[in-house]
Amino acid sequence: MSENKDVDMDSDFLKTTDKNPSNIMPEKLTLDSHLQFECYPGVSCFTACCHNIKIVLTPYDILILRKRLEIPAHEFVLQYTEPTLLERTDMPGVQIKLTEDKKACPFVTPEGCTVYSDRPTACRYYPVGMADFHEAGSEENETPKEDKFFFLVKEDHCKGFDEPKTWTIREWRADQGVDVRDEMNKEWLRLIMRRKSYGFQASLSDAAKRMFFMASTDLDHFRKFIFESSFLDTYEVDKETLDKIKDDDVELMFFSFKYLANTLFGAEGLKIKEGKVMAKVQEIQQRQDESLKKAEQDYLKIKAERAERERSKKEEEDTLKKTKK
């Protein structure tokens, strides 16, 4: 019987203007709850929320924006982002790099967002955050229970709440294109939430961090990793999947999530080739044997050093006794 409850998605961490939790309204909302809010150029605070802000980018955000700008992923990351750690974990990610003068998003102008139709996920959520909890079923085949709810983020500078237009949460999300982004981001956010559940007592290796960063930010390099390294000699990947990920970036992105879940957390989804399994076992056994040998050598060294110190100490004591006589 399992009583685990995991947060699978919490969109609020993607965008932060103020870490004060009082900005989050203490009310659980549903898709049919009503929202009085509107943002447009005539609102007095227009584009204020695009300054002094932390906007974390998801892999899909990067994919869409770099295609919009018609530049390679690595160039987009270098020019428009800066590194960050993802929501109280040691997992590396990127956030929008603000302009040095006005601390503004590089894509915003007084007239509005220059990439509005392809804007990041975080910008689409605001001001409606979402939390998605999954509680494991009590029986082996029982479907996990889901508790999804929404909440409002109200900040002092935002005058959109003073506008008369009303929507349901469902209508607002559809208007902002959030549902599509949720589907695209879901498995990546689950990786972060899973990592977060382990706490800081367990840390990712440097190699794991590099792999997570590469797969999350640069699909071109991840594709080369699959097709130009020993990856396909190690893992079983069916031809249909290979045909998809060879040319389709979205399919490749979903495959990267599956690969990361498997390598970082041991989730099912990828299978190591049978011949490679024994080689992997032997490699692990060899590393363990080498570790044991080194530990034994260290122990013998310490034991020898201790015996030498005791012998030297005894000689000194014997010499001192002879001197006193």
N, C-alpha and C positions, 0 to 999 in steps of 0.2 A: 504494500500500500504506500502510495506516495502523497505527500502533502506539500510538494514544492509549488511555489507560485513565482513565475518569472515575468518580469516586465519585458515584453517583446518589442514594444515601440513606444517612445516618448519623444514626440517631435519638438518639444519645447527647447531641448538642449541645442538644437541646430542654430538657433538665433537668440542672441542675448544683447539687450540694450542696458539692462539694469538687473543685477543679481538679487535685488530685494524681492523675496517671495511674496511680499504684500501686493505686488503687481498682478499676481495670479488670483483670480476671483475664486473664493472657496465654495464653488457650486459645480456639481457634476451635471453636464448637459448631454442631451441626446441629439440625434440627427434631426429630430422634429422640434427641438428647442428654438426659440426665437432670438435673433441678434439684431440690434439696432446699430448699424454701422455702414459707413460708406467712405471710400477714399478716392479722390479725383483732384485735378489741378486747382479747382476752386477752393479746396479746404485750406485753411490758413497754415496748417502744419505740413503741407504737401512736401514730401521728400525728407522731412526731418528725421524720419525713422531710418533713413539710409545713411546717417552720420553716426559716428561713435558707436559702432555696432560690431558684434562678432557674428559673422555668417559662415557657419561650417558647411562645406560642400560635400555632397554625396557623390559616389562614382557616376551616377546618372546625370547629376548637375554638370560635372566636368565634361562628360561625353557630349551633352547637348550644347554647352557654351563653347567648347573648342570647335565644334562643327559650325556653330553660328559665326564664329570669328574666322573660320577656315584656317586654323593653325594646328600643329601637332599638340598632343596632350602635354608632353613635357615642356613645350614652349609656353602653353597656357599656364601651367603650374608655376613656372619660373617667373613669368611676367605679372600674373594677376593674383597669386596666392602667397601665403606664408604658412609655415608649419604650426600645428597645434596638436594637443593631445585630446582624444575624444572622451568626453564626459566622465571624468574621474577614473580613467583607465590609463594604461601605458601604451595604448594603441595609437599610432601616428596617423594624423589626418592633415587636412589643409583648410584654411579659412580665407575668405576674401581679404586681400591686402588693401587697406584703406589708403587714400591719397595722403601725402605728408602734410599738405597745407590745411585742408579742411576736414581731414579725417573722415572722408566720405567714400562710399562705394565708387570704384573707378567707372562704373557704368551709369551713374546717375548725373543728370543735368538739372538745371532749374525747371526745365520743361517735363522732366520725368525720367523714367528708366529707358535707356537706349537698347536694352535687350529684353524688354518687358515680356514678350511672348515666350521667351526662353529663360526667364528669370529663375534663380535657384529655388529649390523646394522650400527653404525657410521663409522666403519672402511671400510665398503663396499661403503658407499656414497662417501667418499673422492676420488678425489677432486671436485666432482660434487654435489652441493647442490640443493635442490628442494623446491619450494614454491608452495602451492596449495591453491588458494583462491576460496571461494564459495560465490556468491552474490545472496541473496534471490530474487525470482521472484517478479514482480510487481503485478501479479494476484495470487489469492489463489491457483490455480492448475497449475501454471506455473512452469516448471522445473528450478531449480536454475542454474544460469550461472556459468561456471567454468573457471578459469583462472590459468592454471598450467604452470609453466615455470621452467627453470633450470639456474644455474649460476656456475661459476668456483671459487674455492678458491685457490689462488696462494700465497704460503708462501716462504720466501727467502731461507729456507733450502732445499726445494724440487727441486730436479734435474730431476724429472720425465718428466717435461715439455720440457726438452732438448732432450728427446729421439725422434727418427723419426717416431715411430708408430702412426698412426692416426685411429680414430674410429668415429662413430657417437655416440651421447649421448645414443641412443637406444642400440647400440652394447655394449657400456661400461657397461651400467646398467645390460644388460642380462648376460654379462661375470661375473659381480660381484654378481649376484643373488639378486639385489636390488628390483626388482619387487615383488618377493615373500615377502620380508621383509616389503615393503610398505603396502601390503594387510594385513599382520599380525599386523602391528603397527597402522594402520589407525585410528581405533576407540579410541585407548588409547591416541594418539596424539591429537585427537579432544577434548578429555576431558580436556587436558592441555590447548589447545587454548581457549576452552570455559571458563575455569577458568580465564585465562589471560584477557579475554575480560571484566570481571567484575571489574578488577582493585583492588587495595589494600584497597579501601574503604569498601569492603565486605570481611570478613575472614571466613575460614572454622573452624568449631568447632574441638576441639581436638579429639572427637570421629570420626568425618568424616575423619580427617587426618590419624588416626590409621587404619581405614577401607581401605582407599585408598592405604596406604602403604602395608598392609597385602595382599590385593587382587592383587597388582602389583608385589609383590616380592615372595610370598609364596603360591602357588596354593594348596599345601597339606593342609595348615591351612585353606584356603578358602573353600576347599571341606569339611573339618570337620565342618566349620561354617554352611554350607548348610545342611548337613545331620545329624549333631549331636547337633544342637541348635534348637530353635523354628522357624527357618527360614521357613520351609515348612508348619508350622502351620499358618504362616502369609501370605505367598505369594502363588499364584496359579502358579504351574509349571507343564506342561503336562508331561506324562510318557515318551514320546519319548525324550524330552530334558533331563529328569532325567537320562534315560539310557545312553545318550551320555556323560553327564558331570560326571557320576560316574566313568568312566574309561579313558576317552579321555581328556588329559590335554589341547589340543588346543581348543576343544569345551568348556571346563571349562573356559579357558582364555577369549574366546569371550563372554561367559555368564557373567563373572566378569565385562567386559566393560559395558554390558547392565545394570547390577545391579548398577554400580557406576553412570552411566548417570542418572538412575532413582532416586537414593537416594540423589545424590549431586545436580542435576539440574532439577529434576522433569520431565525428558524425559519419553516418553511412552515406553512400552516394558515389564514391570512387573505389575501385577495386585494384589492388596491386596485382600485377601478373604473377601467376603461380611460381614461376622460376625465380622471380625477384623476391618473393616472400621469404624463401629460405636464405637468399643472399642477405636480406635485411636482418633476419634473425641472427645470422652468423656475424653480421657487422655489429649488431648490438651486443652479442655475446663476446665478440673480440674487444669491444670498448669496455665491457664490464670486466673481462679478464685483465686487460691492461690497467684498469683502475685498481683492481685487487692487487695486482703485482706492484703497482706504484705505492699503494697503501702499505703493503708488506715491506717494501724497500724502505719507505719512510719510517715504519715502526722499527725495523732492524737498525736503521741509522740512529734513531733516537735512543734505542736501547744501548747501542755501542757508545754513543756520546755520554750517556748516563754512567755506564760502566767505567769509562775513561775518567769522568769527573770524580767518581767514587775512589778509583785507584789513585788519582792525583791527591785527593784529600787525605787518603790513608798515608801516602808517602810523606805529606806535609806534617801530619800528626806524628808519624814515626820520627821524622827529623827533629821535630820540636821536642819530643821526649828525650832523644839522645842529647840534644843541646842542654836541656835542664840537668841531665846527669853529669 
